[in-house]
Amino acid sequence: MELTRRREIMAMLREREWTLDELARNFVVSKKVIINDLEHIARSVPRPTRLQIHPPTCESCGFRFKDRAKFNDPSRCPRCKN
């Protein structure tokens, strides 16, 4: 039986942490497709298991978006505006 992309992502995430860019490159799809898959996986993962999201960090000033729970990248940094 062939695994679906979402099941394959779930298996990969059990093994180690992956960035959004790494997953998109691995499956040769856009980040938007991976975000959609991760949102679906987050809703369907049986409790008490949860996906752990590491907050993004601004590459210019190091600001950490600690309260961000979305999978996509923030549009701009509130500190340095990059």
N, C-alpha and C positions, 0 to 999 in steps of 0.2 A: 504494500500500500504506500503510495506516494504521499509525503507530507505536504500540507498546504504551506504557503509562505508564513502565515500567522503561527502555525504550529512549529514551524522551523525556527521562527524568531523566539518563541517561548522557550524552546530547547536551548537555543544559543544563550539566552539571558540567564538560564539556570546555571550555565557553565562559568560565565564571567560577565563583567560589565562591558557594554558596547555603547559607543556614541551614535547619535542619529546619522552622522556622516558615514561612519563605518558600516552601519546596517544598509544604508542606501547604496553604497558602493558594492557591498557584498551581493545584493540582490539585483543590482543594475536597474534600479527604479528611482524615481524622484523622492526627495525628502518628504514631500506631501503625502505620497503613498504610504511611506513608513509611519508617518505621524498618524494617519488614519488607522493603520494596523495596530499601532501601540495603544491608541484610544480604545479600540475595540477589545484588545487583549486586557487592558486595565479594567474594563467593565465586566469581562467574562471570567477573569481569574477567580477561582473559588476562595472564599474567605477562610482563614485569616491571612492567606498569602496576598501580598501587595507588590506592585511594581515600585521600585525605589527610583525616584528621579533626583539626580544630582543637579542643583541649580546652575544655570549658566553663569559665566564670569566674563566681564568685559575684557577684551584683549588689549585695549589701550590703557585703561586706568586700574583694572583689577577689581572693579565693583562687582559684588556678588549678588545676584538676584535671588536672595534666600527664600522669599515667600512665593516664588513662582512655581505653579504646579502644572503648567502647560508643557507639552512636548516640543512645541515649535520655538524657534529662536526669537528673542525679544527684538523689536524693531530698532530701538536705540537705547543707549545708556542714559539714565536720568542724571548721572553725575557729570560726565564729560561730553555728552550729546553725540558720541560716535555711533 
